[in-house]
Amino acid sequence: MFTQAHAAPRPAPVPPKPAEVDPCECGPLDVVFAIDDTGSMGGSLNAIKASFLNLLSQIQASSNGDYRLGLVTFKDDVTVRVDLGAGNDALMNAEINNLTAFGGAREPEASDEALNTVIHNLVARPFQNGAFTGVWRTGARKVVVLVTDNLPGGFNDNYSAGNALASAMAQSAANNDIRIHAVYVPTWGGQNPVIAGIMQNYATVSQGAYRVTQPDGSDVGLAVQDFLSDCRKPSDVYIRDNVYDNGTEPSSYDIWTSPDIKICNNPAGCAASTNPVFGSTNNYIFVTLRNNGPVRPSGPVSGKLMLYYLPSGGSALWETGSWVHFKTVPGIFLSAGEVRDVSVRWDSVPLPGHYCILARWVSAGDPMTFPELPGSDTVVNTRQNNNIAWRNVDVVRMLTGGVGHTTYDLRLRAERMTTLFLRPDADTPFAGGVSVDLGRELFEMWRASGGEAEGLEGTEGSTLFFGGHGGAVNFRVGKTVTHRLDLTFKSDGHEGVFPMNVFEVFDGKEPVGGVRYDVTVIPPHAEPLPVAPAVRPVGDKGVELSWHHAVHHKHYTLLRSTNPASGDFEPIAEIVPDERASETVALRFVDAASDGAGFFYAVVSHSRGGGGSVTSEWVTLRPPSNKE
C-alpha cells in the first residue's frame, strides 16, 4: 500500500535589512511612485511600507534636500493619491502606509495609463480618479518609479501584442527627460519574458534602469533605493573560488571547486550539489553573490549574472568557442554588504554527461580588474577576477562492489607537454581502482611519444589502469586537440565519499584546470531519495512525467490523483530502470490516458536492498489559482 508524502513546510523568506543611506548629493530631484496595488502585490506593498522612511532619507540625501514627491496607484484604473509637489512628506508616508493589495481580477493592469497620467499631467478623466497637475521642474532629475507584476492593459484590461500605448509612454518619457525606473516583481514564480521585455523597454527607452525582485517582493525597497542614489559609491561583489576564498585577488588554491555555485535537480535547492540531468526540466543553478569584497568600499550596486557551460575537463580558453553561454539574469540589485543566492533554471541540458559551470558577475559599478582577452586562460581569469567563479565538481555514484562511469575532456596544446594527474584527497584514497580509456588514437600517440606514466598498474587495449592512489600520464602529441576520456571507478566494497581530483599541468608547472569527482559509494539498501518530478504536455500523446534517477533505486511507482489532499490516488505504472540507466539522464513516462489538466502526479522511489520507499511531492499541469 502506498501512502501520500507530505512535503516539509519551506521557511518564509527572510526580509532584507534596510540599506544604509548613500550620501550621494546629486541635486534637485522630482520623484513620482507609480505602484500596482492589485491583490497579488501584497508582499511588495509591505516591503515599500517598511522601507519608505529609509527611501525618504535617501531622497533627501540624494537631492541635497531639494525634492518633490508624488504617488499614483493603478489596477484597471488609475488613482492619483499625492500630486507632485514639495513639503508633502507626511502625506506621502500616510498614503503609502494606507496602501492595500486587492482587486485586479484579470491579468493586465494599467501601468501604461498610469505613466500617461504622470508624464502628461492629466486632469481627472474616465477611469482616472483625481488630477495630476504637479509641475515637473526644469533642471531637476525627473524620475518615475514603476512597480508591477503584470502586463500593461490600458483601461480596457486588454493587453495587445503591439503594446502601442506602453511603447509610446516610454518614448514620451524620454522626450520629456523623465526616466522610468521599472521594477518587475515576478509574483507567479519564474519571470514572464513578455512582461520582462516591456519593463526593460520602459527603462531602456527613457534611459532609466530595470530591476527584477524576489518573487515575494521583499527587496523592492532596495531596488528603488538603487534608483535614487545615482552617484553612489562603488562596490565589490565576489563569488568564492574555494572555501578559503575571501574575495582577495588573485585567489589561491584550486579555483574550479567554487562552493558558491551549486547544481540542484529541483527549484527549492539542495543540501549538496549534484549533476545536471539531460531530458529533465528540473535543472537549477544556484549562485551566491557577496557584496562585501575587499577590493572596494561596499555600497549598493547593480549588475547581471552570466552563466556558461563546458563539458567537464581541464584547460579551457576564453572566447574561443569552448564556453557556451546559456543564461543571463539581468537587473540584479545588491545593497551594501548583502549576500544573495540567485536561482537560475537551466532550460535544456544539451547532452547526457558531466559539465563545468562558469559564473560571471558583470557590472559597470564593479568592473573586472583583470582583462579577459580572447584566447586567455580561464584559470588565470578566474584567479585574477573575483567577479568570476568556476565549478567543475561532479558526482559519480555507485553501489558497493560496483562500478561508476564518467568522462573527462582532455584539452592538449601543440606547444606544451601536458601531464594529466589523478589525485585523491590525501586522507581518502579511493577504495578500489581507476581506469582511463584514452581511445585508440590518443593511446597510440601517447605510446609513440614514450608512454610515460606514474602509478600505472597495467594496460588493456587503449585503457590505462591505476590503483586507488591514482597516478599521472604525460602527453607530448604536438597537436592542439580535445580528446574525451572515459573514466571508470571500480569499488572494492567499502562505502563512503572519495574525492578524486583529475587535472592538467602544462610543462610541469601550475595546474590549468581540472575536475573534482566526488566518487560516492553506497550500499544497495541505502534509503531511497525523493525525486523531483516534472510534467509537460506532449501534444495529443498525453502528459510526460520525467524525473532524475538514483543508482540505488530499484524501481519507481507512478501515482495519479485528482485531489492529493483527499488521500485518494491510483498507481498508473511501475518503471524498472535498465542497468545502463545513468544518473545524468532523466527517466520518462507518458500518461497517454489524459491531457493532464485535471491530474496531479507523484513518483514513489524504492531502494534495491529493502531500504524502503519515499514519495515525491505532487506536480500538476493545472494552473495556479488566481492570487488576486
C-alpha positions in Angstrom: 0.0 0.0 0.0 1.3 3.4 -0.9 1.0 6.4 1.4 1.0 10.0 0.4 4.1 12.0 1.3 3.7 15.4 2.8 6.4 17.9 1.9 8.0 19.7 4.8 7.0 23.4 5.0 9.5 25.7 3.4 10.8 28.6 5.6 9.4 32.0 4.8 11.8 34.4 3.0 13.9 36.5 5.4 13.1 40.1 4.9 16.2 42.1 3.8 17.5 44.6 6.3 17.2 48.3 5.3 20.1 49.6 3.3 22.2 52.4 4.6 21.5 55.8 3.1 24.1 56.7 0.4 25.1 60.4 0.9 25.5 61.0 -2.8 24.1 64.6 -3.1 23.0 64.6 -6.8 21.0 67.8 -6.8 17.2 68.6 -7.3 15.0 65.5 -7.6 11.4 65.0 -8.7 10.1 61.5 -7.9 6.7 60.0 -8.7 5.9 56.5 -7.5 3.5 54.5 -9.8 2.6 51.4 -7.9 0.4 48.4 -8.9 -1.8 47.7 -5.8 -3.7 44.7 -7.1 -4.2 41.6 -4.9 -1.0 39.8 -6.0 1.2 42.8 -4.8 0.8 42.3 -1.1 4.4 41.4 -0.4 5.7 44.3 -2.4 3.4 46.8 -0.8 4.5 45.6 2.7 8.2 46.0 1.6 7.6 49.5 0.3 5.8 50.5 3.5 8.6 49.1 5.6 11.3 50.9 3.6 9.6 54.2 2.8 11.2 56.3 5.6 14.6 54.9 4.5 13.7 55.8 0.9 12.7 59.3 2.0 16.0 59.7 3.8 17.7 58.6 0.5 15.7 61.1 -1.5 16.7 63.9 1.0 20.4 63.0 0.8 20.4 62.4 -3.0 18.7 65.8 -3.7 20.5 68.0 -1.1 17.1 68.5 0.4 15.6 69.8 -2.8 12.9 67.3 -3.9 9.2 66.9 -4.8 7.2 63.7 -4.4 4.0 62.2 -6.0 2.1 58.9 -5.8 -0.3 57.2 -8.2 -1.6 53.6 -8.0 -3.3 51.5 -10.6 -5.3 48.4 -11.2 -7.6 48.6 -14.3 -7.9 52.3 -13.4 -5.6 55.0 -12.1 -5.8 56.8 -8.8 -3.8 60.0 -8.0 -3.1 59.8 -4.3 -0.5 62.5 -3.9 0.1 65.2 -6.6 3.7 66.1 -7.4 4.8 68.8 -5.0 7.1 69.9 -2.2 6.6 69.6 1.5 4.3 66.6 1.3 6.4 64.1 3.2 3.8 63.4 5.9 1.0 62.9 3.3 3.2 60.6 1.2 4.1 58.5 4.3 0.4 58.3 5.3 -0.8 57.3 1.7 2.0 54.8 1.3 1.0 53.2 4.6 -2.7 53.1 3.6 -2.0 51.1 0.5 -3.9 47.8 0.4 -3.5 45.0 -2.1 -6.8 44.0 -3.6 -8.7 43.7 -6.8 -7.5 43.3 -10.4 -9.4 40.1 -11.2 -7.9 39.8 -14.7 -4.2 39.9 -15.5 -3.3 43.1 -17.5 -3.1 46.2 -15.4 -3.0 49.9 -16.3 0.7 50.7 -15.9 0.7 52.4 -19.3 -2.2 54.7 -18.4 -0.6 55.5 -15.0 2.5 56.6 -16.9 0.3 58.6 -19.3 -1.2 60.4 -16.3 2.1 61.4 -14.7 4.1 62.2 -17.8 1.4 64.4 -19.4 -0.1 66.0 -16.2 -3.6 64.8 -16.9 -6.6 66.0 -15.0 -9.4 63.7 -13.9 -10.9 61.6 -16.7 -12.9 58.4 -17.2 -11.1 55.6 -15.2 -8.7 58.2 -13.6 -9.6 59.3 -10.0 -8.1 62.7 -9.2 -6.0 65.1 -11.2 -2.2 65.1 -11.6 -1.3 68.7 -12.2 2.1 69.0 -10.4 4.9 70.6 -12.4 8.0 68.7 -13.4 10.8 71.1 -12.8 13.4 72.0 -15.5 16.9 71.2 -14.2 15.7 68.5 -11.7 16.3 64.8 -12.1 12.9 63.6 -13.1 12.1 60.0 -12.1 9.0 57.7 -12.2 9.5 54.6 -10.1 7.1 52.0 -11.7 6.4 48.8 -9.7 4.2 46.0 -11.1 4.0 42.3 -11.7 1.9 42.3 -14.8 1.4 43.3 -18.4 0.1 46.8 -19.4 -3.6 46.6 -20.3 -4.8 50.2 -20.6 -8.3 50.9 -19.2 -9.9 48.0 -21.1 -7.9 45.3 -19.3 -6.7 44.0 -22.6 -3.0 43.6 -23.5 -2.3 43.5 -27.2 1.0 42.2 -28.6 1.5 45.5 -30.3 1.8 47.2 -26.9 1.4 50.6 -28.6 0.5 52.7 -25.6 3.3 51.3 -23.4 5.8 51.9 -26.1 4.5 55.4 -26.7 4.8 56.2 -23.0 8.4 55.1 -22.9 9.2 57.4 -25.8 7.2 60.3 -24.4 9.1 60.0 -21.1 12.4 60.2 -23.0 11.1 63.2 -24.9 10.3 64.9 -21.6 13.6 64.0 -19.9 11.8 61.7 -17.4 13.4 58.4 -16.5 11.3 55.4 -15.9 12.9 53.1 -13.4 11.0 49.8 -13.8 10.7 47.2 -11.0 9.3 43.8 -12.1 8.0 41.6 -9.3 7.6 38.0 -10.7 4.9 37.0 -8.2 3.9 34.0 -10.2 7.3 32.3 -9.9 9.5 32.4 -12.9 9.9 35.6 -14.9 7.5 36.1 -17.8 9.6 37.1 -20.8 6.9 39.3 -22.3 6.4 41.3 -19.0 10.2 41.5 -18.6 10.6 42.8 -22.2 8.0 45.5 -21.7 9.5 46.6 -18.4 13.0 46.7 -19.9 11.7 48.8 -22.8 10.1 51.3 -20.4 13.6 51.7 -18.7 15.8 51.5 -21.8 14.0 54.0 -24.0 13.7 56.5 -21.2 17.3 55.9 -20.1 16.1 54.6 -16.7 17.0 51.3 -15.0 15.3 48.0 -14.8 15.3 45.6 -11.8 13.8 42.2 -11.0 13.0 41.4 -7.4 12.4 38.3 -5.4 9.0 36.7 -6.2 7.6 37.8 -2.8 8.7 41.4 -3.5 10.7 41.6 -0.2 13.5 43.5 -1.8 11.5 46.1 -3.7 12.7 48.9 -1.3 16.3 48.0 -2.0 15.8 48.1 -5.8 14.0 51.5 -5.5 16.9 52.9 -3.4 19.3 52.0 -6.1 17.4 54.2 -8.5 17.5 57.2 -6.1 21.3 57.2 -5.5 22.7 57.6 -9.0 26.0 58.9 -7.7 26.5 56.1 -5.2 29.9 54.8 -4.2 31.4 51.7 -5.8 31.0 48.1 -4.6 33.0 44.9 -4.7 30.9 41.7 -5.4 32.7 38.4 -5.4 31.9 34.7 -5.9 34.1 32.3 -4.0 36.6 30.2 -5.9 37.0 27.7 -3.0 36.1 27.5 0.7 39.2 29.6 1.7 38.4 32.5 -0.7 37.5 35.9 0.8 37.5 37.8 -2.4 41.2 38.8 -2.4 42.7 38.9 -5.9 44.4 36.8 -7.1 42.9 33.9 -5.2 44.8 30.8 -4.0 44.3 27.1 -4.1 42.2 25.3 -6.7 39.9 27.6 -8.5 37.5 25.1 -10.1 35.7 24.0 -6.9 33.6 27.0 -6.2 31.2 26.4 -3.2 29.2 29.4 -4.3 27.9 27.6 -7.4 25.5 24.7 -6.8 23.6 22.5 -9.2 20.2 21.1 -7.9 17.6 19.0 -9.5 14.7 21.0 -8.1 13.8 24.7 -7.7 13.8 24.6 -3.9 17.6 23.9 -3.8 19.6 21.0 -2.3 22.0 20.4 0.6 24.8 19.2 -1.8 25.4 20.0 -5.4 24.7 17.2 -7.9 24.8 16.8 -11.7 22.5 18.4 -14.3 20.1 15.8 -15.8 19.6 15.5 -19.6 15.9 15.4 -20.5 14.7 17.0 -17.2 13.1 20.4 -16.8 14.2 20.5 -13.2 17.8 21.7 -13.5 18.7 24.8 -11.4 21.9 26.6 -10.9 22.3 28.5 -7.6 25.0 31.2 -7.4 25.9 33.1 -4.2 26.8 36.8 -4.8 28.6 38.5 -2.0 28.7 42.3 -2.0 31.3 42.6 0.8 34.6 42.0 -1.1 37.9 43.6 -0.1 38.8 45.5 -3.4 36.4 48.5 -3.0 34.3 50.1 -0.3 30.8 48.4 0.0 27.8 50.3 -1.4 24.7 49.4 -3.4 25.4 48.1 -6.8 23.5 46.6 -9.8 24.6 44.2 -12.5 23.9 41.0 -14.2 24.8 37.3 -13.7 26.0 35.4 -16.8 26.3 31.6 -16.9 28.3 29.3 -19.2 28.8 25.6 -19.5 31.6 23.3 -20.9 31.9 19.5 -20.9 33.9 18.5 -17.8 37.6 18.7 -18.4 40.7 20.8 -17.8 42.3 23.7 -19.6 39.8 25.9 -21.4 40.3 29.2 -23.2 38.1 32.3 -23.1 36.0 33.3 -26.2 37.3 30.5 -28.4 34.1 28.6 -28.7 34.8 26.5 -25.6 32.5 28.1 -23.1 28.8 28.1 -24.2 26.7 31.0 -22.7 23.3 29.7 -21.7 21.7 32.2 -19.3 21.8 35.8 -18.3 20.0 37.2 -15.2 19.8 41.0 -15.7 18.7 43.7 -13.3 20.2 42.3 -10.0 20.4 44.9 -7.3 22.6 44.2 -4.2 22.6 46.5 -1.2 25.9 47.2 0.7 27.1 44.1 2.4 24.3 41.9 1.0 24.8 38.2 0.3 22.2 36.7 -2.0 21.6 33.3 -3.7 20.4 33.7 -7.3 18.5 30.8 -8.7 18.7 30.2 -12.5 16.8 27.5 -14.4 18.8 25.6 -17.0 16.1 25.1 -19.6 17.8 22.5 -21.7 20.9 20.4 -20.9 22.2 19.7 -24.4 23.5 16.1 -24.0 24.0 13.4 -21.2 27.2 13.8 -19.3 29.1 15.9 -16.9 29.6 19.7 -17.1 31.7 22.6 -15.8 29.8 25.8 -14.9 31.3 29.3 -15.1 29.6 32.3 -13.4 30.5 35.9 -14.2 29.2 39.0 -12.3 29.1 41.8 -14.9 28.6 45.3 -13.6 29.6 48.8 -14.6 29.9 49.8 -10.9 32.0 46.7 -10.2 34.1 46.0 -13.3 36.6 43.2 -13.9 40.1 44.1 -12.5 41.9 41.8 -15.0 41.2 41.8 -18.7 39.5 38.7 -20.2 41.3 38.7 -23.6 40.1 36.3 -26.4 42.2 33.1 -26.1 43.2 33.8 -22.5 43.3 31.0 -19.9 40.1 30.6 -17.9 42.1 29.6 -14.9 44.1 32.9 -14.9 41.0 35.0 -15.5 39.1 33.3 -12.6 42.1 33.5 -10.2 42.6 37.3 -11.0 38.9 38.4 -11.1 36.8 37.9 -8.0 33.7 38.5 -10.2 34.3 35.1 -11.9 33.9 31.6 -10.4 34.2 28.1 -11.9 32.6 24.9 -10.6 33.9 21.7 -12.0 32.8 19.2 -9.4 30.9 16.1 -10.5 29.2 13.4 -8.5 29.9 9.7 -9.5 27.6 7.4 -7.5 27.9 3.6 -7.5 26.9 0.6 -5.4 29.4 -1.2 -3.1 31.4 -3.6 -5.2 30.1 -2.0 -8.4 31.4 0.5 -11.0 30.8 4.1 -11.8 31.4 5.8 -15.1 32.2 9.4 -16.1 34.1 11.4 -18.7 36.9 14.0 -18.8 37.7 16.2 -21.8 41.5 16.4 -22.1 42.5 19.6 -23.9 46.0 19.4 -25.3 48.1 22.2 -26.7 50.6 21.7 -29.6 53.4 23.6 -27.9 53.1 22.2 -24.4 53.8 18.9 -22.6 50.6 18.1 -20.7 50.5 16.0 -17.6 47.2 14.5 -16.6 47.0 13.9 -12.8 44.6 11.6 -10.9 45.0 12.5 -7.3 42.7 11.6 -4.4 42.4 13.8 -1.3 45.4 12.9 0.9 43.4 11.2 3.6 40.8 9.4 1.4 42.4 7.3 -1.4 39.7 5.7 -3.5 38.7 2.2 -2.1 39.2 0.4 -5.4 40.7 1.0 -8.8 40.5 3.7 -11.5 40.8 3.1 -15.3 41.2 5.7 -18.1 40.3 4.8 -21.6 42.3 7.1 -23.9 40.7 5.8 -27.1 42.8 4.1 -29.8 44.1 7.3 -31.5 45.3 9.1 -28.3 46.7 5.8 -26.9 48.9 5.3 -29.9 50.1 8.9 -29.8 50.9 8.5 -26.1 52.7 5.3 -26.7 54.6 6.8 -29.7 55.8 9.7 -27.5 57.3 7.5 -24.9 54.3 6.1 -23.0 55.3 7.9 -19.7 53.0 7.3 -16.7 53.3 7.3 -12.9 51.4 4.7 -10.8 50.4 2.7 -13.9 49.3 -0.9 -12.9 48.7 -2.1 -16.4 47.1 -1.6 -19.8 44.5 -3.4 -21.9 43.6 -2.2 -25.3 43.5 1.6 -25.0 42.8 1.6 -21.3 45.2 2.5 -18.5 44.7 1.0 -15.0 45.6 2.8 -11.7 45.0 2.0 -8.1 43.1 4.0 -5.5 46.0 6.4 -5.1 45.7 7.5 -8.7 48.7 8.4 -10.9 49.8 10.7 -13.8 50.2 10.4 -17.6 52.4 12.6 -19.8 51.3 13.7 -23.3 53.6 15.2 -25.9 51.5 14.9 -29.1 52.4 18.1 -31.0 48.7 18.9 -31.6 46.1 21.3 -30.2 43.2 18.9 -29.8 40.5 17.8 -27.4 40.1 14.2 -26.5 37.2 12.8 -24.4 38.5 10.2 -21.9 36.2 7.6 -20.3 36.9 7.2 -16.6 35.7 4.1 -14.7 35.8 3.7 -10.9 35.6 0.1 -9.6 34.6 -0.2 -5.9 36.3 -2.8 -3.7 33.2 -2.9 -1.5 33.8 -0.1 1.0 31.2 2.6 1.1 31.9 6.3 1.6 32.8 9.5 -0.4 36.2 9.5 -2.1 37.1 12.8 -3.8 39.3 12.2 -6.9 41.0 15.3 -8.4 41.7 15.0 -12.1 43.6 18.0 -13.6 46.1 19.1 -16.2 49.5 20.7 -15.8 51.5 22.3 -18.6 55.2 21.8 -18.7 55.3 20.6 -15.1 54.2 23.9 -13.7 50.9 25.3 -12.4 47.6 23.4 -12.9 45.5 24.8 -15.8 42.1 23.4 -14.9 40.5 20.1 -13.8 37.6 18.3 -12.2 37.0 17.0 -8.7 34.9 13.9 -8.9 33.1 13.1 -5.7 33.0 9.4 -6.0 30.2 8.2 -3.7 29.9 4.5 -2.9 26.6 3.5 -1.2 25.1 0.1 -0.2 22.0 -1.2 -2.2 19.9 -0.9 1.0 20.5 2.8 1.5 17.4 4.8 2.0 15.9 6.0 -1.3 16.0 9.6 -2.3 12.8 11.6 -3.1 13.0 12.7 -6.7 11.7 16.0 -8.1 9.3 15.1 -11.0 8.2 17.5 -13.7 5.3 17.3 -16.1 4.7 18.7 -19.5 2.1 18.2 -22.3 3.3 16.2 -25.3 0.6 17.3 -27.8 -2.0 14.7 -28.5 0.1 11.9 -27.0 -0.8 12.8 -23.4 1.4 14.0 -20.5 5.0 13.3 -19.9 6.4 12.7 -16.4 10.2 13.0 -16.0 12.5 12.6 -13.0 16.1 12.1 -12.2 17.4 8.5 -11.4 19.5 7.4 -8.4 21.7 4.3 -8.8 20.4 2.5 -5.7 16.8 2.9 -6.8 15.4 -0.5 -8.0 12.1 0.7 -9.4 9.6 3.5 -9.3 5.8 3.6 -8.9 3.9 6.4 -10.6 0.8 7.8 -8.8 -2.1 9.9 -10.2 -4.7 11.8 -8.3 -7.4 14.5 -8.9 -7.0 15.7 -5.3 -3.9 14.5 -3.3 -5.1 16.3 -0.2 -8.0 13.8 0.0 -5.6 10.8 0.1 -7.2 9.3 -3.0 -4.8 8.3 -5.7 -4.1 5.4 -8.1 -0.8 3.7 -9.2 -0.6 4.0 -13.0 2.8 2.5 -13.8 5.8 0.6 -12.5 9.1 1.7 -14.0 12.2 -0.6 -13.7 15.3 1.2 -15.0 17.7 -0.6 -17.2 21.1 -1.5 -15.6 22.6 1.0 -18.0 20.4 3.8 -16.7 22.5 6.9 -16.0 22.0 9.5 -13.2 22.7 12.2 -15.8 19.7 11.2 -18.0 16.1 11.6 -16.9 13.6 8.7 -16.7 10.4 9.4 -18.5 6.8 8.1 -18.7 3.9 9.3 -20.9 0.4 9.1 -19.4 -1.5 8.7 -22.7 -4.8 8.3 -20.9 -5.1 12.0 -20.1 -4.3 15.5 -21.2 -3.2 16.1 -17.6 -5.2 19.2 -16.9 -7.1 17.7 -14.0 -4.4 15.4 -12.6 -1.6 15.6 -10.1 1.3 13.1 -10.3 3.9 11.8 -7.8 6.8 9.3 -8.0 7.5 6.7 -5.4 11.2 5.6 -5.3 12.1 2.1 -4.0 15.6 1.2 -3.0 17.3 -2.0 -4.2 18.1 -3.7 -0.9 15.0 -3.3 1.3 15.8 0.3 2.3 12.1 1.3 1.9 10.4 3.8 -0.3 9.7 7.5 -0.4 7.2 9.6 -2.3 7.9 12.8 -4.1 5.9 16.0 -3.9 2.8 16.1 -6.2 3.1 18.0 -9.5 0.5 19.1 -12.0 -0.2 21.0 -15.2 -3.2 22.6 -13.6 -2.6 26.4 -13.5 -2.2 28.0 -10.0 -5.3 29.6 -8.5 -5.6 33.4 -9.0 -3.8 35.1 -6.2 -6.0 38.1 -6.6 
